């Protein structure tokens, strides 16, 4: 089986790429954009550039595509260009595994099931490019394609397969090593997922016949403050240095309060035990 991981130098993509490379029956190609590449055998590619994308895809002809490209504030452009280029090349026989986000539920009234309606943010909102890009991507995939799995994830944490920590935990560790207090919001409730658990699910989805939309992560719901306080304790730091951040916000920067995900459905198709 031939698998292509787009975004194989990123936090999630690198973990997936490394895992799949260790599977004897898989031939794995991966792309990166920004130097330096994490792996020597990655292909440098701007997925938003149509000719380069087409040349790469036609040369690889993958059986499975893992879309792990993440572009934050440029997510809308990534959907309009890069993802559209991909969708025009996919055949019905090619399986797409797309990593989405809990931010598609930007109303913030969770917990949400897979069947709940998605929500856009106003165009002038500071998170609109990311949120609306993900919403548009999911709708495009569902409309244009059938052989896909969309995995919605909340905050992803932990050390990935190449030893890289997520930015939030890395920042926590830096502050606490220096015995400096650090603030996290207590009113933002999320479903957290460990990078290894997410990687395991992506690996399973690449090789099985499962299709559709699934939420990944723990069955528990925690605020950022609660989660990071527990993380500090587990890492052996002084958890009292984790303090509550102010909850004051401007309207155009207001963060969705509760984007927790109901993760019961994923248990029907995988044996993964989420920590």
N, C-alpha and C positions, 0 to 999 in steps of 0.2 A: 504494500500500500504506500502511495506517495502522499505526503502531507506537507502543506506549506503554512508556515506561521508568519503572518504579517505582523511586524512589530516585535521581532524576536530579541531586541536589545532592551526592551522595557522591563519594568519590575515584574509584571505578570508574564509577558511574552517570553522572557528569558527562562523563567521557571518551566514553562510549558515546553519550550524548545529543548532544554536540557533533558527533561524527562522523556520526551518522545525520541530523542536521539539514542537513548539507551535501549530502545525496543528493537530486537533483532529483525522483525518482519517489516519495519517501517523505514522508508527513505524520506528524510526530512530536509526541507529547504527553509531558510528563514531570511527575512529582510530587516534592514535597519536604515535609519536616515542620518542621525547625528553621530559624529565621531566622538570617541572611539567606539568601534563595535565590540560587543562583549565576547563574540566568538569569531575566530579567524575565517570561518567558512560562510559567513553571512553575505548576502547580496545587498549592496547599497541601492536603495530605491526610494524615490519620492512617489508615493502611491497616488498623489494628486496630479502627476504628470502622465497624460494618457498614453503617449507613444511608448515611453519607458515601461509603464505598467503592462501594456499589451505584449510587448516583446518578452518581458519576464514571464508572464503568465503562460503564454503560448509555448515557451521553452520548457516550462515545468509540467504543465498539464496535471495538476494535483487531483487526487481522489477526495481529499479532505482539505478544507481551508479553515484555519483558526485565525479569526480577525481580532488580534490583540493590540491593534494600533489605538493609542489614546492620545488625544490632542487638547484636552482641557478647554480653554477659551476658544480654540480653533476647531472644536468638534463639529460645528455646523458646516464648515468648509470641507472637513474630512468626509462628512456624509455626502454632501453635494457632489464632490469630485471623486475622492478615492473609493468610497464604497460603491458609488454608481459605476465606476470603471469595473470593479469586481463583479457586480451583478450582471453587467452586459457580457461577461466572459463565462459565468457559471453555466454548467449544463445541468439537467435534471439528475444526472448520476453523481454529481459532485456534492458532497455534504459541507455545509457551512456551519461553523460554531462561532457565534458572535457573542462577545462579552459586553453586556449592557450594565445599567446602573439603577440603583433604587431611586435616583433623582427623576426618573420618568414619572414618579408619583409626587410631583412637586407641590401638590396641595397640602401634603404633610399631615394626613389624617389616618395614618396606619394603625394596625397592621394591614397590609395589602395582600390579596391573592393574585395569582397569575391572570385571572379573568377581569380584574378591576380596570376601569378606563385609565388611560394615560393622560397626563396633564402638561400643557405647555406653560411657560412663563411669559409675561409681557416682554416685548422686544427690548425695552429699555432696562430690564433687570440685569444685574451684573452676572447672573448665572444663566442667562437665557441661551447663549451660544452653546453651552455644554448640554443643558437640559433639553432644549428644543432639538439639538442635533441628534441626541440619543432617541428621542421620541420619533423623529422623522426616520431615522435609520430603522427602527423596529417596524414601523409601518411600511416602509419600502420593501424590507425583506419579506414581510408577510404577504404583501400584495404581488410581488414579482417572483417569488420563489416558494417552493414547498419543502425541499429537502434541507431543513435547517434546524438548529437548536439555538435559542437565545437564552443565555444565562444571566439573570439579573443578580447583581451583587451589591451589598452595602459596602462599608469601609473594609478594605482588604489589609490584613496586617500579618506581621511575622517575617521571618527570614526565608527568602526564597531559595531556589535550588542552587544558586551561585553565591549565596551568603550575603545577599543584600537585604537590609531591613526596609520596611515601609518608612516613608518620610516622617510620619507622625511619631512612631515608636523611636526612630532615630533621634528626633528632636527631644523627646522625653528623656531618653538615655543621656543625651548631652547635658541637659539642664540638671538632672539629678546627680550625675557624676560630679558636677561642679557645685552641688548642694544649693542650686538656685531654684526657687519656686517656679512652677509652670501652670498656666491656666487652661481649663477646658470647660466647655459649656455643659450645663446639667439639664438643659431643656431640649436638647437635640437628641432624640432617641433613634437608635439604629440597630440593624441586624449585622453583626460583624462576622467576617469569614476569614479563616486563616488561609494564607497563600497556598500551603501544601494541600489543604482540603479542596480548594478550588482547582488546583492543578490536577489532582486525582480525578475530579469530575470531568474536567476537559479531556483528559486522556481517555476515560471511559466513553465519552460521547463521540470521540473521534473513531472509535472502533465498533460501536454498536449501531442499531437501527432506530434508536429513539429520535423522535422529532418533537418540536414544539417549544414552548416557553416554560422555563423553570426558575424558581428562586433558590439561591444557594446560601447556606450559612446556618448558624446556630439557631436553635428553637428559642433561645433566650433573647430578651430585648434590654438594652442598656443605653444610658446616656454616655456621651463622650467622657464626661467627668467620672462616672462610675467605672467605665471600662479602663480608662488610663490609670486610675487609682489602683485597680486590681492588677494591671500590668506592672506598675511600679513595684507593688508588693511581690509579685512573682519573680521579678528581676532582682530582688534583694535590696531595693532602694527604700528610702524613707518616704512612705506614701503620703505623709502629711505635707510634703512639698507640692503635691498636686492639689490645686485649689480651684474653686469655682470662678469661672470667667463671667464678666458682665453679660447680661442678656439683652442689653439695649441695642437696637438695630434701626437703620434707616430703611424705608419701605423698599427702595430699589436694591438693597443688599440683604433683605430678609431671607434667612435660610429656612427651608422646609423643616418643620419641627419633628414630625414623626413619620419617617419613611420605612418603618420596620416591615419585614417581609414574612408572610406565612410560608414556611419551608416544608410543609407536609407533603406536597406533591412530589418533590424530588426523591423522597424516600421510597416511592413506588418503582423507581427505575434505576436506583443505585444502592449499593451497600455502604456507601461512604458514611462514616459517623462524624458529624461536624462537632468540633470541640467548642 
